[in-house]
Amino acid sequence: GILGAVVNGAWGGLNLIPLHYAHRDQGITGAAYLISYGAGSMIVCICIWIGLFCYHLLNTCNKPKYQQDPQAPGQTPTPYMEIIKDAVDALPAWHVRKLGLPGLMAGTFYSIGNFCSILAVAYLGQAVGFSICQAQLLVSGLWGVFYFEEIKGREVVTKWFLSALLTVAGIIWLSYEHVGGEGGH
């Protein structure tokens, strides 16, 4: 758990560092990274689906109905297309009719937010811009406390608000580290 949190924090905190080294004199700015970021996300998703398919393919091959005794005479050949079909059927369903529009909207909002975080980092710097972008956790937490009632109990809610105040204090503290300048760092 702790290792996962450290890796997630490092991955999320370091993902906009290349903007600091962008070649502004050649016209490369933060917004130019958005297409490569989206393409990279698409490639990673495709690789995950291929990995999941291979996992199901191996599990399907190991099913007893596909196991053959190499010593038994007169066996039928292994039905490879049937194995592939079973592996494809084991993949999660897409539910495009039901989840297409919500998924498209979520992706659009994520892309808009990602673009705005790139602009924030480009103009405010990594420390201030990304810290302000991470304040979205506070908004999500407030939804969890007041609307979804995921956080219950006076003590737990009090701890959440104390943590939120600490987060806001950190963002304000980091904002004093900003060095002004046109176009960011």
Secondary structure by P-SEA (a helix, b strand, c coil): caaaaaaaaaaaaaccccccccccccccccccaaaaaaaaaaaaaaaaaaaaaaaaaaaaaaccccccccccccccccaaaaaaaaaaaacccccccccaaaaaaaaaaaaaaaaaaaaaaaccccccaaaaaaaaaaaaaaaacccccccccaaaaaaaaaaaaaaaaaaaaaaaacccccccc
